[in-house]
Amino acid sequence: MKKLYAVLAVGCAGLLLLATTSRSVTNKYGFVTGTPAIKSINALTFGPDGVLFIGDGRSASVFAIDTKDVAQGDKAAAVDVKNIDQQIATLLGTEVKNISIQDIAVNPTSKAVYCGVQHSDGTPVLLKIVGDKLTPVSLKEVPFSMLALTNVASEDAKNQRGESMRVASISDIGFADGKVLVSGLSNQEFGSTFRSIPFPFTNAQDQASLEIYHAAHGKYETMAPIKTFTTAEIKGKKYLLASYTCTPLVLFPLDELKAGSHVKGRTVAEMGSGNSPLDIITLTKGNESFLIMANSSRPVFKVKYKNIEAYQGSLTTPVVENFATAGVDFVSLPLTNVVQIDKLDDSRMILLQRRSNGSLDLWTSSDRYL
């Protein structure tokens, strides 16, 4: 196993160096073939044609990788991997304590699951999961493009907790309407920032600063970054649905998130303090749509979109009682210690969950949770 990790490390060695390219590739996304200088895998999302976007907080850059994974199956196969952290550690010839699973993303075409892992030695590793099989994905000599974010914190900047401000430049990423969407912090006066980046990449990266009323904190905030987000159409209008630590749910009209704008979100729910949202997805069953949210200190939440549509108000006064909720109603599902989720198909999701026996499992839900 140590030999296998050595091979992977060689394959990923270029990730810690400057990006190199060996030759141009003619394609509609402007990719070149080479070894992208990925320093970390903080967030993953898919775009069209098997293109995987990697948010790299350490380098404050977004990479687009052509996975060439474009085969389309009739139905998404269930994923079931027991003790996935142990399996990954064994694959890399190391121990569980030396790896961290950063994010998972389902390829909407092939339905394969991609997993971003960070080794304690600084090496980022990408894995592909089909069924119960884990396969390393080489990031050496691949078609790719990249864009470095502007207005980011210096590499040595720290917040009050001693955490890297540079890494916080990317808290989540998504893809919608031909654009890569990136939440995080900037080095500007109002640090909470949302970037909209056209793809294929050019030099354009529209940046809007954000402000919310945080009911659990009882104040307006501009420095707390979005932790996780999705996009949705509500009553014919497109919105960014975002959640923050301690756990407000906020709507931002996407058409207002323009370059140089400062946008105040509408807080529609307070879902309990002492918690951090981890992932948000949208699922459907019949004619009804649901917002699904995984949490650090709460079960998985389910919110009916029709309840969000019906709620016309905005939370603008404090929720005084610790851990209390307000605004749009939601349901706590019998799913605890879920650390990552992603949409597999319309009514099923992939969950990375720490079971009661201590096993960290990657598995597929049924539509019974809807």
Disulfide bonds with the S-S distance in Angstrom:
none
